[in-house]
């Protein structure tokens, strides 16, 4: 007999709404949806999150934001997918809801419990780990939320519902995530309580949102002012001055016209304003974080570091 395909081995998705769910999530972005499900009267039988992580150089560990919220809500918490099978054997029509869980879910697990994912993009654009970050970096003017089935392939499952969200020219990672979470809640609660309905296969050009790695956040002042502004709005962007790292927390584009200045060259406009030359324009720094120090306004930084016009970042 031919081997059973991965698709046919998936547990069937409930046609109607369900009474009991298991919730899989880890970071802060997955906390509000968990709270919304509980507030809507959904029975969250189990919360599965990533194991506690070690904090700093000591032996102290820190629970994930989802675990902290789940314990506060009085929910049962686990860090092992192995706890799903006995739960599914005891509770019929159990449904898995996944939001930023942070680990691969095997076909063996999906054969026991059907699952859908709340994905923060308009699939098939930006499949993968960092869809919100990549949308900002690419200069997209819109993104959205999809309720999609979890299958073996990365974010390849059928889409049950979606909602479009606009991206403003000043959107930060934090503000866009907040908008996306808010847009996801009605879709999420409806999918659980009323059922997902018939899914639709993804169509269109596929793009992948790889996880942002540290070196990508290093500012190249030889790129455009707009590109650098996007990187800063994603968060964590940094440069160097005097051999020390300097995070650029907030900034704004003041000019997109050509500049003849050295890329990264500083111009101290006043005691509270500092401009930096890029390939084709100028960025004005608003908030920075010098190495080993807290976030501060550019005025405080200029006063303490005694930065002079002509200094070069990077």
Secondary structure, 3 states (H helix, E strand, C coil): CCCCCCCCCCCCCCCCCCCEEEEEECCHHHHHHHHHHHHCCCEEEEEECCCCEECCCCCCEECCHHHHHHHHCCCCEECCCCHHHHHHHHCCCCEEEEECCCCCCCHHHHCCCEEEEEECCCCCCCEECCHHHHHHHCCCCEEEEEEEECCCCCCCCCEEEEEEEECCCCCCHHHHHHHHHHHHHHHHHHHHHCCCCCCECCCCCCCEECCCCHHHHECCCCCCHHHHHHHHHHCCCEEEECCEEEEEEEEEEEECCCCCCCCCEEEEEECCEEEEECCCCEEEEEEEEECCCCCEEHHHHHHHHCCCCCCECC
